[in-house]
Amino acid sequence: MDLRARTAAADAAGDWRERQVLSPLTDVADHVKRIGDHPDSVHYRADKAGPLVHGALRVQNEALLAYAGWPDEDNGATRVIEDATQALTEVAEAVRRAMWSAAGSTNDPDRPAGTLYRSDAAALTAAARDLARWADRLAGQAVRDPEGW
């Protein structure tokens, strides 16, 4: 059974967990297929890497939400998962942008490969700061490990 059919079957059966996880997984599979269908275009394939990573992050987010009790937000897990996914998405986008920039894939003949624009560096450091702030907030709420940590 293909992913779209399985997603529809889960929806029809009322299996919201499977439906929520399979929906973004269908997007990931679509991007993998698109990349594979264009073996002669490095630019096209590299360009689809961003949406592929974004789709994979959505799969992770939906899987964690589905099995952490979503949509019940009373346990706090939903907010942590959504904040983490947002932070990872911002970091992934900034890193992808910096990689594209450094690779010289901008079609700018005056820009040699390996050149990183200040705006790309600024986006990268901003995403890193946001991730660090998120980690610090979460660490501030950490409780003692059962083993005594």
C-alpha positions as CSV (number, residue, x, y, z in Angstrom):
1,M,0.0,0.0,0.0
2,D,1.4,3.4,-0.9
3,L,1.7,6.2,1.7
4,R,-1.2,8.3,0.3
5,A,-3.5,5.3,0.4
6,R,-2.4,4.3,3.9
7,T,-2.8,7.9,5.1
8,A,-6.4,7.9,3.6
9,A,-7.1,4.5,5.3
10,A,-5.8,5.8,8.7
11,D,-8.0,8.9,8.2
12,A,-11.1,6.8,7.4
13,A,-10.4,4.5,10.3
14,G,-10.1,7.4,12.7
15,D,-6.5,6.6,13.5
16,W,-5.4,10.2,14.0
17,R,-1.9,9.2,15.3
18,E,-1.1,7.3,12.1
19,R,-2.7,10.0,10.0
20,Q,-0.7,12.7,11.6
21,V,2.6,10.9,11.1
22,L,2.0,9.6,7.6
23,S,0.8,13.0,6.2
24,P,4.3,14.7,6.3
25,L,6.0,11.4,5.5
26,T,4.2,11.5,2.2
27,D,5.8,14.8,1.5
28,V,9.2,13.4,2.4
29,A,8.7,10.5,0.0
30,D,7.6,12.9,-2.7
31,H,10.8,15.0,-2.4
32,V,12.9,11.9,-2.4
33,K,11.2,10.8,-5.6
34,R,11.6,14.3,-7.1
35,I,15.3,14.3,-6.3
36,G,15.7,10.8,-7.8
37,D,13.8,11.8,-10.9
38,H,16.4,14.5,-11.8
39,P,19.8,12.8,-11.7
40,D,21.3,15.2,-14.2
41,S,20.5,18.4,-12.3
42,V,22.7,18.9,-9.3
43,H,21.1,22.4,-8.7
44,Y,17.5,20.9,-8.7
45,R,18.5,18.1,-6.4
46,A,20.3,20.3,-4.0
47,D,17.4,22.8,-4.0
48,K,15.0,20.0,-3.0
49,A,17.2,19.1,-0.1
50,G,15.7,22.0,2.0
51,P,12.1,20.9,1.6
52,L,13.1,17.3,2.2
53,V,14.8,18.2,5.5
54,H,11.8,20.4,6.5
55,G,9.5,17.5,5.8
56,A,11.6,15.1,7.9
57,L,11.5,17.6,10.8
58,R,7.7,17.7,10.4
59,V,7.6,13.8,10.5
60,Q,9.6,13.9,13.7
61,N,7.4,16.6,15.2
62,E,4.1,14.8,14.4
63,A,5.5,11.4,15.6
64,L,6.5,13.0,18.9
65,L,3.2,14.8,19.3
66,A,1.2,11.8,18.4
67,Y,2.9,9.6,21.0
68,A,3.4,12.2,23.7
69,G,-0.4,12.7,24.1
70,W,-1.3,15.4,21.6
71,P,-3.7,17.2,21.5
72,D,-3.8,17.2,25.3
73,E,-1.4,20.1,26.1
74,D,-1.9,19.8,29.9
75,N,1.3,17.8,30.3
76,G,3.6,20.4,28.7
77,A,5.1,18.0,26.2
78,T,3.3,19.6,23.3
79,R,4.8,23.1,23.9
80,V,8.3,21.6,24.3
81,I,8.0,19.5,21.1
82,E,6.6,22.4,19.1
83,D,9.3,24.8,20.4
84,A,12.0,22.3,19.7
85,T,10.7,21.7,16.2
86,Q,10.6,25.5,15.5
87,A,14.2,25.9,16.8
88,L,15.4,22.9,14.6
89,T,13.6,24.3,11.6
90,E,15.2,27.7,12.0
91,V,18.6,26.1,12.4
92,A,18.1,23.8,9.5
93,E,17.1,26.7,7.2
94,A,20.0,28.9,8.3
95,V,22.5,26.1,7.8
96,R,21.0,25.2,4.4
97,R,21.2,28.9,3.4
98,A,24.8,29.1,4.5
99,M,25.7,25.9,2.7
100,W,24.0,27.1,-0.5
101,S,25.9,30.4,-0.1
102,A,29.2,28.8,0.5
103,A,28.7,26.4,-2.4
104,G,28.3,29.3,-4.7
105,S,24.9,28.1,-5.9
106,T,23.5,31.5,-6.4
107,N,24.1,31.9,-10.2
108,D,26.2,35.0,-9.4
109,P,29.3,34.9,-11.6
110,D,31.0,37.5,-9.5
111,R,30.8,35.4,-6.4
112,P,33.3,32.6,-6.1
113,A,32.4,29.3,-4.4
114,G,33.0,29.4,-0.7
115,T,31.8,33.0,-0.3
116,L,29.5,33.4,2.7
117,Y,27.5,36.7,2.8
118,R,27.3,38.5,6.1
119,S,23.5,38.2,5.9
120,D,23.9,34.4,5.7
121,A,26.3,34.4,8.7
122,A,24.0,36.6,10.7
123,A,21.0,34.3,10.0
124,L,23.2,31.3,11.1
125,T,24.3,32.9,14.3
126,A,20.8,34.2,15.1
127,A,19.4,30.6,14.7
128,A,22.2,29.3,16.9
129,R,21.4,31.9,19.6
130,D,17.7,31.0,19.4
131,L,18.5,27.3,19.8
132,A,20.8,28.1,22.8
133,R,18.0,30.2,24.4
134,W,15.6,27.4,23.9
135,A,18.0,24.8,25.4
136,D,18.8,27.1,28.4
137,R,15.0,27.6,29.1
138,L,14.5,23.8,28.9
139,A,17.6,23.1,31.0
140,G,16.3,25.6,33.6
141,Q,13.3,23.4,34.1
142,A,15.3,20.2,34.4
143,V,14.7,18.0,37.4
144,R,17.1,15.6,39.1
145,D,17.6,12.2,37.3
146,P,16.4,9.1,39.1
147,E,20.0,7.9,39.1
148,G,21.0,11.0,41.1
149,W,22.3,13.3,38.3
